[in-house]
Amino acid sequence: MSAETTPRHAALIDPATNGSKAGSGKAADIRPLEPNDVDGLALLAQELLAFYGLPARNQRSYMAHIMAAELFERDSNLKVLVAETSNGLQGFIAYTEVFALASCQRSFFIQDLFVTRRARTSGVGGALMAELVRQAEESGVEQIDWTADPWNEKATAFYEKLGPLLKSEKILYRLAGASLRRSMQEKKL
């Protein structure tokens, strides 16, 4: 997404209406993650893993413990907004703020945007994105970037509704787990 498109996205996203059913009011309360939310966030993370067909390698209580330590006890650059309804946490958006050297501007990079299966058509995703856009405008952030899996047609359709997007032909690379350890051991880097 280019810096020129971000302000137009802000105008297109209205948290009270985007994606919510007509007349149903606000989809959810969107707010920053609080320490007492980590158990609910861990539950959402387990549902996210299940959505991708991945096993949860840790119990929810352990995940919540690690999340609390990483998000509230360490100097973490990861920020999390949660969507809460009377039924509890229904979604989250996790993002970081980065500085792009080449363009000399700050941007947000979305790590994950996730909404529970039962809340997916209620406007929760639009409300989370709207709050992120509002925070970007308030902070002077010129750009928001994210990735999407090409097979996830519902997510792609949701993102396409946000307005004109700059799509990249770049390839995402990742070193993780055994390949990361192997690269370090073989000193390929």
N, C-alpha and C positions, 0 to 999 in steps of 0.2 A: 504494500500500500504506500502510496507516495504521500509526502507531507501535504500536498495540495488537496488530497481527498479526505483527510481527517476531519476538517471542519464541516464538510458536507455530511459525513457520517453522523456527526453530532446532531445535526438538524434532523436527520432521518430517524434517529432512535428516541422514542418517547417511552420511558419506563412504564407509564400508566397505560399505554395502549399497544405497544409493539408486541405482537404475538399473543396478547391476552384475548380472551373471548369478550365480545361486545357486551358492555354493561356489567362485567364481572368485577370491575374495580382493580385494585392493585394486586399484582400477581404474588408478591412476597415482599417482606422487608429485607432490604439489601443493606448490609453493614459489614464492617471489618470483623475478621475472626477474633474471638476472645479466648482466653485460656480455657474457660469452661466449655468451649465448643469442640475441643479436640477429639473427644470420643465420637461425637456426631460426624466430624470430618473424617475420622478413621473409617466409620461405617460407609460414608460416601465413597472413600477411596477404594474400599473393598468392592463396592458396587461398580465402580469404574473399571477395576481389574476384571471383574466378571463380564462386563460389557465387551471387553477386548478378548475374552476367552483366556485370560491369564490367571494362574492360581495366586491366591494371597499367600505370600511366603511367611507371613507373621500373623499372630493373633491380633485382633483389634485392640486389645488393651496395650500390647507392646507397640503397635503402630501409634496409638494415641500418646504414649509415653515419649516416643522418639519425635513425633510431631511437636509436642509441647516443648521439648528441649531445643529442637532446631529452630522453631518459629518464635519462641518467647525467651529463651535463655541465652542463645547465641546471637551474634550480630548478623542476622539473616537479611538478605536483600529480597527475599520472597515475601510478597504480600498476598493475602487471601481475603476475598470478599465472600460472604456467605449469603444465601437466600433462605430466609426463615418464614415459615407459615405456622398456622396453629398445629400442623402435623409435624413440626420440627424442621430440621435443616433439609432443604430440598435441592440444593445445588451449591456450587462454588465456582469461583474463577480465581486461579492462582497465576500471578504475574510478577515480573521483575522489571525494574527500570534500568535501562542501559544507556550509555552514551556512545553514539556512533562517531568515530573519529573523522571519517571522510566527509560527512555532512555537517559535523559540528552541531548535532542536535540530540536531545534526549528522546528516547522512545520507550514504550512499554512492549514487552514480549510476553505473550500469554503462554504459560506452560500448559495449563489445562483449563477447560471450561466443561463442567459436567453438571447435568441436571438428572435427577432420579427419573426412572422410567414413567412413574405415575404423574410426574409434573412436567413432562416434556412439551405438552401443547398448551400450557397454562400461561405462558409469557415470562416464566422465570429466567430463561436464557436471555431474552431481550432485556429484562430488567437488570441482569448482571452486566451485560455489555453496555447498557445505558449508563450505569453508575461508573464503569471504567472510563467511558468517554468523558463523563462529567469530571472525573478526577484528572484525566489527561488535560482537559481545557483549563482546569483550575491550577494545575502544576506547570503549565506551559509546555507540556509534552506534545510534540508535533506529529507523532506517528505511533500506530499500534500494529504490531505484527503477530502472526500466529501461523500454525500449520494445521492442516486437516488431512485425514486419511481419504484418499480418492474413492474408496469403496463406501464411505459413510455418506450416502446420498442425502439423508435428512440433515446432517450437519452442514453439508455443502449448500443445500437449499437455504438453510437458515442464514449462512454467511452471505450468500448472494443477495439476500433481501436487504442487507445493510447498505448497499449502494455500490458504486464503482470500486472495484478492487484491482490492485496491481498484482497480477499473478506472476510468480517467479518460475523460471525454468531451472532453478537451482536444485541440487540434490542434497538432501539432508544425510549427513554421515554421523555415525555414533560409534564410539569405542566404549564398550561396557563389559562387565563381567570377565569371562575368560579371555576374550580378545584384548581387553584393556591390560590385563595382567600379562598376557603373552607379549604384547607390544612393549611393555615396560621391561620384561625379562630379556627379550631379544634385543633390546635397545634400538628398536627401529626408529624411535623418535629422538 
